[in-house]
Amino acid sequence: MANVKISKKIWWGIKSLWYFIWGNLFAVFIYDRKYLKGRHFESKYWGIGAKGWEWVYRNFPYQAFLGINSGVPWPVVPQSRIGNYKNIEFHPDNLDNFQSFGVYFQAIGAKIIIGEGATFAPNVGVITANHDLYDPDIQAEGREVRIGKKCWIGMNAMIMPGVVLGDHTIVGAGSVVTKSFPDGYCIIAGNPAKVIKTL
């Protein structure tokens, strides 16, 4: 039993060192270091064993060679899409939101601002611009989306253009958020989303 524990620790150490070395090497080529810091890149072993380096290692080939989310200066899983990354603002501690499958951030014509500690489940969509109501070939004007601190966006939820969510807003799975809830501290759900509980 003791040999199994030692073997697991050795294997963990080898993997962690591998991700750390290659992650740092890959990061030089396509990622901006301002995103490669914070809780996902810290560990008691000078960063070795931090999950962030594994994200860099695993996502690099898709972004650098296959053109999936190319140009985005932080690691993003290939199953998610980032549109106009220059309009997306977030704290480095929120990098885990870009490691979840099916997440779609479309920041055309306006910013998406994500508060520190906000959490996104898989298949969440956040969009700043829709199609014109009278001609779907025309892109409507973008409107900024703001998501407050410590918000939690449930699986398959959609945040529509112009929405502002105050701090500590929980969005129920499958909800479509078409209007703002700037006061926060609430649970919203439904299509269109409405307050079902205050916190």
C-alpha positions as CSV (number, residue, x, y, z in Angstrom):
1,M,0.0,0.0,0.0
2,A,2.8,2.4,0.8
3,N,4.5,1.6,-2.5
4,V,1.2,2.6,-4.3
5,K,1.2,6.0,-2.5
6,I,4.8,6.6,-3.3
7,S,4.2,5.7,-7.0
8,K,1.2,8.1,-7.2
9,K,3.3,10.9,-5.7
10,I,6.2,10.3,-8.1
11,W,3.8,10.2,-11.0
12,W,2.1,13.4,-9.8
13,G,5.5,15.1,-9.5
14,I,6.6,14.0,-13.0
15,K,3.4,15.2,-14.6
16,S,3.4,18.5,-12.6
17,L,7.0,19.2,-13.7
18,W,6.2,18.3,-17.3
19,Y,3.3,20.7,-17.4
20,F,5.3,23.5,-15.6
21,I,8.3,23.3,-18.0
22,W,6.4,22.9,-21.2
23,G,3.7,25.4,-20.1
24,N,6.3,28.1,-19.4
25,L,8.0,27.4,-22.8
26,F,4.7,27.5,-24.7
27,A,3.5,30.6,-22.9
28,V,6.4,32.6,-24.4
29,F,5.0,32.2,-27.9
30,I,1.3,33.1,-27.7
31,Y,0.1,34.0,-24.2
32,D,0.3,37.3,-22.3
33,R,1.9,36.8,-18.9
34,K,-0.6,39.1,-17.2
35,Y,-3.1,36.3,-17.5
36,L,-0.7,33.6,-16.3
37,K,-0.7,34.5,-12.6
38,G,-3.0,34.3,-9.6
39,R,-4.5,31.3,-7.9
40,H,-4.3,29.0,-10.9
41,F,-0.6,29.4,-11.2
42,E,0.4,29.3,-7.6
43,S,1.4,26.3,-5.5
44,K,3.7,25.6,-2.5
45,Y,6.2,24.3,-5.0
46,W,7.0,27.6,-6.8
47,G,4.2,27.0,-9.3
48,I,4.9,23.4,-10.0
49,G,1.7,21.4,-9.7
50,A,-0.5,24.5,-10.4
51,K,-3.5,23.7,-12.7
52,G,-2.8,26.7,-14.9
53,W,0.3,25.2,-16.4
54,E,-1.6,22.2,-17.5
55,W,-4.2,24.4,-19.2
56,V,-1.4,26.2,-21.1
57,Y,0.1,22.9,-22.1
58,R,-3.2,21.3,-23.3
59,N,-4.6,24.4,-25.1
60,F,-1.5,25.6,-26.8
61,P,-1.6,23.3,-29.8
62,Y,-5.2,24.2,-30.7
63,Q,-4.6,27.9,-30.4
64,A,-1.1,28.0,-32.0
65,F,-1.4,25.4,-34.8
66,L,-5.0,24.5,-35.4
67,G,-6.4,28.1,-35.3
68,I,-9.0,27.5,-32.7
69,N,-9.3,30.7,-30.6
70,S,-6.1,31.8,-32.3
71,G,-4.9,35.2,-31.2
72,V,-6.5,34.9,-27.8
73,P,-3.7,35.7,-25.3
74,W,-4.8,33.3,-22.6
75,P,-5.5,29.5,-22.6
76,V,-8.9,28.5,-23.9
77,V,-10.2,25.0,-24.4
78,P,-10.9,24.1,-28.0
79,Q,-14.6,23.4,-27.2
80,S,-15.3,27.0,-26.3
81,R,-15.3,30.1,-28.5
82,I,-14.1,33.7,-27.9
83,G,-15.2,36.4,-30.2
84,N,-13.2,39.7,-30.1
85,Y,-11.1,38.9,-27.1
86,K,-9.8,42.5,-26.9
87,N,-13.2,43.6,-25.5
88,I,-13.2,41.0,-22.7
89,E,-12.0,42.1,-19.3
90,F,-11.5,39.7,-16.4
91,H,-9.3,39.0,-13.4
92,P,-6.6,36.3,-13.9
93,D,-8.2,34.3,-11.0
94,N,-11.2,33.8,-13.4
95,L,-9.2,32.0,-16.0
96,D,-10.9,28.7,-15.1
97,N,-14.1,30.1,-16.9
98,F,-12.3,29.6,-20.2
99,Q,-11.5,25.9,-19.5
100,S,-15.1,24.8,-19.5
101,F,-16.6,23.2,-22.7
102,G,-19.1,25.1,-24.8
103,V,-18.7,28.5,-23.3
104,Y,-19.2,31.3,-25.8
105,F,-18.1,34.9,-25.3
106,Q,-19.0,37.2,-28.1
107,A,-17.8,40.7,-27.5
108,I,-18.6,42.4,-30.8
109,G,-18.9,46.2,-30.6
110,A,-18.9,46.4,-26.8
111,K,-17.1,45.0,-23.8
112,I,-17.8,42.0,-21.6
113,I,-16.6,42.8,-18.1
114,I,-16.4,39.9,-15.7
115,G,-16.1,40.6,-11.9
116,E,-13.6,38.8,-9.8
117,G,-14.8,35.4,-8.6
118,A,-17.6,35.1,-11.1
119,T,-18.1,31.4,-12.2
120,F,-19.5,30.1,-15.5
121,A,-20.8,26.6,-16.0
122,P,-20.5,24.8,-19.3
123,N,-22.4,26.0,-22.4
124,V,-23.0,29.5,-21.1
125,G,-23.3,32.2,-23.8
126,V,-22.5,35.9,-23.2
127,I,-23.2,38.2,-26.2
128,T,-22.9,41.9,-26.7
129,A,-24.5,42.2,-30.2
130,N,-27.4,40.5,-31.9
131,H,-28.6,40.5,-35.5
132,D,-30.7,43.4,-36.7
133,L,-34.4,42.6,-36.2
134,Y,-35.3,43.5,-39.8
135,D,-32.2,42.1,-41.6
136,P,-30.2,39.2,-40.1
137,D,-27.3,39.9,-42.4
138,I,-26.7,43.2,-40.4
139,Q,-25.0,43.1,-37.0
140,A,-26.9,45.3,-34.5
141,E,-24.9,47.8,-32.4
142,G,-23.1,46.2,-29.5
143,R,-24.1,46.9,-25.9
144,E,-21.8,46.3,-22.9
145,V,-22.4,43.3,-20.6
146,R,-21.2,43.6,-17.0
147,I,-21.2,40.6,-14.6
148,G,-20.5,41.4,-11.0
149,K,-18.2,39.8,-8.4
150,K,-19.0,36.3,-7.2
151,C,-21.8,35.7,-9.7
152,W,-22.6,32.2,-10.7
153,I,-24.0,31.5,-14.1
154,G,-25.7,28.1,-14.5
155,M,-25.3,25.7,-17.3
156,N,-26.8,26.6,-20.7
157,A,-27.7,30.1,-19.5
158,M,-27.6,33.0,-22.0
159,I,-26.6,36.6,-21.0
160,M,-27.9,39.0,-23.7
161,P,-26.6,42.4,-24.9
162,G,-26.7,45.3,-22.4
163,V,-27.3,43.1,-19.3
164,V,-25.8,44.2,-16.0
165,L,-25.7,41.7,-13.1
166,G,-24.8,43.0,-9.7
167,D,-22.5,41.2,-7.3
168,H,-23.6,37.8,-6.0
169,T,-26.2,37.1,-8.7
170,I,-27.0,33.5,-9.4
171,V,-28.4,32.6,-12.8
172,G,-30.4,29.4,-13.0
173,A,-29.4,26.7,-15.5
174,G,-31.0,27.3,-18.9
175,S,-32.1,30.9,-18.2
176,V,-32.1,33.6,-20.8
177,V,-31.2,36.9,-19.2
178,T,-32.6,39.8,-21.2
179,K,-32.7,42.6,-18.6
180,S,-30.4,43.8,-15.9
181,F,-30.4,43.0,-12.2
182,P,-27.8,45.6,-11.0
183,D,-28.6,45.2,-7.3
184,G,-27.4,41.6,-7.3
185,Y,-27.7,39.4,-4.2
186,C,-30.4,37.4,-5.9
187,I,-31.2,34.2,-7.7
188,I,-32.7,34.7,-11.2
189,A,-34.1,32.0,-13.5
190,G,-36.4,31.4,-16.4
191,N,-36.9,32.7,-20.0
192,P,-36.9,35.7,-19.6
193,A,-35.1,35.5,-16.3
194,K,-36.8,37.0,-13.3
195,V,-35.9,37.1,-9.5
196,I,-37.0,34.0,-7.8
197,K,-35.2,34.6,-4.5
198,T,-33.2,37.4,-2.8
199,L,-30.1,36.6,-0.9
